Amino acid sequence: MFHEVDETEAIATVHAALETGINYFDVAPAYGGTRSETVLGKALKGIDRSSYVLSTKVGKYIDNNGQDKLDYSRKQIRLSIKESGKRLGVDYFDIIYIHDIEYHDRRYTELALSEGLDAVQELKNEGRIGSVGFGIYPIDLWKRILSTLPIDLALVHNHYCLNDNRILELLPIAREQGIGIINAAPYASGLLTNRGPSDWHPAGTEERAIFKKASDFCISQGFSISELAFQFSSQNPSIPTTMFSTADHRLLNQSLEWFEKPVDMGLVDQVRNILHPVKNKDWF
């Protein structure tokens, strides 16, 4: 998604994660144009299937030109699950998320919420998957989905990090409906890193400068903004699962070391004050 990945190192990182007790892995056909599924499948080959939880996604794909392609039809979803299973070497998924239904100006949203969800529920009833959820961004869509649709899980990204805490608006609804929340993207898709986001991120020059100011402040205090961001996102007891990504076992170990240290809320308040101009900003 962000840069080239060495396959051998990626596989070693998965094995290192398993050794530390991490037991949940998430991929999608759209990540790297099926590459993430393929490499993870190689890493999990020969590993006891009962020792890990696995999720992938349906509905969003990458075409031959590298562009997003959305298809939430029943036929495509069933085909997608079959193809993902081959790449990952499994015949059962613990979780399936319907992916990025807000893309393309929400042209396919209603199809995803109707035929798409029905198709995934059918697969659950057939015993081919364990739980059903969505993996999307917009808060308004989340409130609608959590309040009205029969799902098990919500994969919420970029909404519980130093610059955005809107996941807190969703927690009471999810609790009432018995829906699990998974928090993803603690680094705000690269905004909360020293190197900054990738070129594809929609943040403008002025907005990037604000995040750079926050990063520079952390460095002046002897911290990396990534360390503070990871600690903040992963240490809220009301949000038991935080998903982060790496294909480097050294960064994996670094993240786990960060996690073991209590977050400095005084520093968090100072950084969030710097980031206030972009607080809860929507990135389209």
Phi and psi in degrees as a GROMACS rama.xvg file:
@    title "Ramachandran Plot"
@    xaxis  label "Phi"
@    yaxis  label "Psi"
@TYPE xy
-114.256  -28.5811  PHE-2
-166.678  171.969  HIS-3
-65.604  145.797  GLU-4
-125.347  133.983  VAL-5
-78.8472  121.82  ASP-6
-62.651  -42.1184  GLU-7
-62.4798  -43.0188  THR-8
-66.1857  -39.2242  GLU-9
-62.1205  -44.025  ALA-10
-63.7104  -42.1531  ILE-11
-62.248  -34.0447  ALA-12
-67.4074  -40.4812  THR-13
-61.8698  -44.6459  VAL-14
-64.1724  -39.2933  HIS-15
-64.4144  -39.0815  ALA-16
-61.8965  -45.2507  ALA-17
-59.7321  -39.3028  LEU-18
-66.0291  -30.516  GLU-19
-79.8854  -12.1899  THR-20
106.601  -2.77475  GLY-21
-67.5245  128.83  ILE-22
-132.634  15.1182  ASN-23
-127.423  125.595  TYR-24
-126.473  137.706  PHE-25
-129.527  135.148  ASP-26
-139.004  -171.803  VAL-27
-164.208  149.593  ALA-28
-57.7548  -29.8572  PRO-29
-76.3716  -17.6402  ALA-30
-77.2884  109.16  TYR-31
69.0079  19.7252  GLY-32
60.3445  51.6718  GLY-33
80.8774  -4.91105  THR-34
-63.3503  -39.1224  ARG-35
-63.0288  -41.0566  SER-36
-64.5118  -42.6754  GLU-37
-63.2622  -46.316  THR-38
-69.6481  -41.3805  VAL-39
-63.5806  -37.6081  LEU-40
-59.5067  -40.1877  GLY-41
-65.484  -39.3972  LYS-42
-66.9789  -35.1726  ALA-43
-88.1994  -4.48363  LEU-44
-61.0312  125.861  LYS-45
86.3649  -5.5197  GLY-46
-84.3803  136.188  ILE-47
-53.8338  119.865  ASP-48
-60.9964  -27.461  ARG-49
-78.7451  -5.06835  SER-50
-92.5462  -3.28918  SER-51
-144.477  157.585  TYR-52
-105.347  133.589  VAL-53
-128.443  133.156  LEU-54
-131.713  149.252  SER-55
-139.277  -172.119  THR-56
-132.686  164.388  LYS-57
-135.287  154.969  VAL-58
106.372  -30.5137  GLY-59
-118.947  131.365  LYS-60
-139.401  170.16  TYR-61
-113.227  125.331  ILE-62
-82.8951  -177.559  ASP-63
-65.6431  -16.9528  ASN-64
-97.0851  7.56387  ASN-65
78.6274  15.672  GLY-66
-100.985  152.135  GLN-67
-63.9665  136.512  ASP-68
-128.89  126.462  LYS-69
-109.466  133.604  LEU-70
-153.868  107.471  ASP-71
-108.701  23.4596  TYR-72
-72.7843  154.104  SER-73
-58.3254  -43.8485  ARG-74
-60.3438  -46.2067  LYS-75
-68.8606  -38.5134  GLN-76
-63.8698  -42.9875  ILE-77
-65.7544  -38.5269  ARG-78
-66.3588  -40.622  LEU-79
-61.2053  -44.3009  SER-80
-61.65  -41.1143  ILE-81
-64.1133  -45.0494  LYS-82
-68.7599  -39.2211  GLU-83
-63.1458  -39.8375  SER-84
-60.6068  -39.5684  GLY-85
-65.5371  -43.7692  LYS-86
-65.4072  -35.7419  ARG-87
-92.8498  -8.65265  LEU-88
72.2961  32.7535  GLY-89
-133.605  160.461  VAL-90
-118.311  9.38157  ASP-91
-146.23  134.982  TYR-92
-114.499  132.355  PHE-93
-67.3752  -35.4365  ASP-94
-142.417  139.061  ILE-95
-124.11  128.153  ILE-96
-106.3  138.801  TYR-97
-85.4288  125.752  ILE-98
-104.844  128.789  HIS-99
49.6691  52.7892  ASP-100
-72.7105  -8.48299  ILE-101
-87.0877  -9.32238  GLU-102
-63.6883  163.996  TYR-103
56.7571  45.2757  HIS-104
56.8581  33.3205  ASP-105
62.6435  24.9086  ARG-106
-63.8901  -27.8801  ARG-107
-110.349  8.22562  TYR-108
-60.1375  -48.685  THR-109
-66.143  -35.4798  GLU-110
-63.5527  -41.7677  LEU-111
-64.0608  -37.958  ALA-112
-76.1676  -16.8858  LEU-113
-109.172  -84.3957  SER-114
-61.8572  -39.6097  GLU-115
-62.3651  -49.3427  GLY-116
-65.2987  -40.3305  LEU-117
-58.8029  -42.0384  ASP-118
-64.1913  -41.4293  ALA-119
-70.6536  -38.2554  VAL-120
-62.4804  -36.8015  GLN-121
-61.0838  -43.0522  GLU-122
-63.8492  -35.5582  LEU-123
-65.4513  -44.4321  LYS-124
-63.9556  -28.2999  ASN-125
-80.1  -6.07336  GLU-126
83.2924  13.2109  GLY-127
-88.9174  -17.6088  ARG-128
-138.74  159.227  ILE-129
-95.0141  -43.8506  GLY-130
-138.437  155.796  SER-131
-122.349  137.7  VAL-132
-155.301  -176.482  GLY-133
-119.684  152.563  PHE-134
-127.643  97.0548  GLY-135
-141.933  -179.779  ILE-136
-113.147  -46.5564  TYR-137
-64.7442  130.878  PRO-138
-64.895  -37.8175  ILE-139
-64.1028  -38.8086  ASP-140
-67.5765  -38.842  LEU-141
-60.4192  -43.6337  TRP-142
-62.8336  -38.8402  LYS-143
-65.8317  -46.5651  ARG-144
-65.2363  -47.6199  ILE-145
-63.9588  -31.7383  LEU-146
-83.5319  -22.8575  SER-147
-127.367  -14.8017  THR-148
-113.43  148.087  LEU-149
-83.895  79.7991  PRO-150
-118.078  165.937  ILE-151
-101.863  -31.9645  ASP-152
-140.267  153.845  LEU-153
-130.928  117.652  ALA-154
-94.8006  101.169  LEU-155
-105.095  120.124  VAL-156
-116.101  146.72  HIS-157
67.0611  20.7323  ASN-158
-124.001  10.662  HIS-159
-143.199  79.205  TYR-160
-144.37  178.949  CYS-161
-59.166  -26.2395  LEU-162
-104.124  0.963931  ASN-163
-157.794  120.381  ASP-164
-122.11  26.953  ASN-165
-71.0237  -9.70503  ARG-166
-60.78  -25.2576  ILE-167
-63.7248  -25.7114  LEU-168
-70.8391  -24.2712  GLU-169
-90.0647  -24.9184  LEU-170
-58.2406  -44.9518  LEU-171
-62.8599  -37.3809  PRO-172
-65.4706  -44.6054  ILE-173
-63.1544  -42.6308  ALA-174
-60.7599  -43.7943  ARG-175
-62.5823  -35.659  GLU-176
-92.1042  -5.14866  GLN-177
72.0395  34.2803  GLY-178
-105.367  131.091  ILE-179
-76.4965  143.62  GLY-180
-112.888  129.694  ILE-181
-114.708  126.959  ILE-182
-95.2105  123.987  ASN-183
-124.953  158.623  ALA-184
70.061  58.6455  ALA-185
-63.8799  -22.5038  PRO-186
-93.7992  11.9823  TYR-187
54.4088  48.7295  ALA-188
54.0404  37.9617  SER-189
96.3579  -11.5809  GLY-190
-63.6164  -33.8572  LEU-191
-99.4711  51.7221  LEU-192
-136.427  160.63  THR-193
-66.4253  -33.0863  ASN-194
-83.0035  -16.0305  ARG-195
84.1578  176.429  GLY-196
-76.3264  164.263  PRO-197
-69.9911  166.963  SER-198
-60.1438  -29.8898  ASP-199
-72.5908  -14.4559  TRP-200
-67.8391  136.248  HIS-201
-74.5281  -4.10648  PRO-202
-58.6487  134.436  ALA-203
-85.0046  -179.25  GLY-204
-60.0253  -46.8002  THR-205
-65.1514  -38.561  GLU-206
-69.3284  -41.2688  GLU-207
-62.166  -34.2005  ARG-208
-65.4934  -35.1932  ALA-209
-64.55  -44.74  ILE-210
-66.2291  -35.9344  PHE-211
-64.1611  -39.4089  LYS-212
-61.5752  -42.7223  LYS-213
-65.0731  -41.4434  ALA-214
-62.4256  -45.0059  SER-215
-63.4659  -37.5314  ASP-216
-61.9078  -44.7793  PHE-217
-60.3347  -42.6014  CYS-218
-60.5195  -39.591  ILE-219
-65.5584  -22.4096  SER-220
-96.2822  4.64506  GLN-221
83.4612  18.5884  GLY-222
-122.339  158.661  PHE-223
-95.5607  139.003  SER-224
-61.9653  -28.1823  ILE-225
-64.7844  -39.5897  SER-226
-61.6375  -49.0564  GLU-227
-63.0855  -41.4422  LEU-228
-62.5873  -43.6429  ALA-229
-66.8773  -43.4826  PHE-230
-62.5278  -45.1086  GLN-231
-60.5104  -47.1915  PHE-232
-71.4586  -29.8211  SER-233
-99.7821  -5.42281  SER-234
-109.762  12.2643  GLN-235
-82.2407  117.202  ASN-236
-63.7473  -17.4088  PRO-237
-80.5702  -9.2488  SER-238
-127.2  87.4545  ILE-239
-72.1361  -18.2102  PRO-240
-124.917  121.88  THR-241
-120.009  127.469  THR-242
-100.481  128.603  MET-243
-134.565  164.282  PHE-244
-124.174  140.269  SER-245
-162.231  151.125  THR-246
-121.801  24.4698  ALA-247
-131.583  117.413  ASP-248
-66.4004  -23.595  HIS-249
-68.4039  -39.6257  ARG-250
-69.8574  -32.8443  LEU-251
-59.6653  -50.7293  LEU-252
-61.9743  -38.485  ASN-253
-62.4391  -43.3885  GLN-254
-61.4868  -41.0439  SER-255
-68.8071  -34.1064  LEU-256
-64.4654  -42.7484  GLU-257
-59.2801  -43.3525  TRP-258
-60.4666  -33.3471  PHE-259
-72.3505  -16.5954  GLU-260
-94.7973  132.019  LYS-261
-61.5806  138.629  PRO-262
-68.0844  141.544  VAL-263
-87.0136  98.6351  ASP-264
-68.6862  -24.9132  MET-265
-63.8345  -43.5708  GLY-266
-67.5344  -37.8915  LEU-267
-57.4959  -45.4959  VAL-268
-62.1033  -39.4268  ASP-269
-66.1377  -42.7758  GLN-270
-68.4877  -41.6053  VAL-271
-65.8626  -28.965  ARG-272
-66.2062  -40.5134  ASN-273
-63.4212  -38.3043  ILE-274
-85.0505  1.2054  LEU-275
-53.5808  -37.9759  HIS-276
-61.1556  -20.2667  PRO-277
-115.058  15.9938  VAL-278
-61.6051  130.049  LYS-279
56.051  27.8044  ASN-280
-74.3184  137.395  LYS-281
-82.7452  133.396  ASP-282
-109.079  109.71  TRP-283
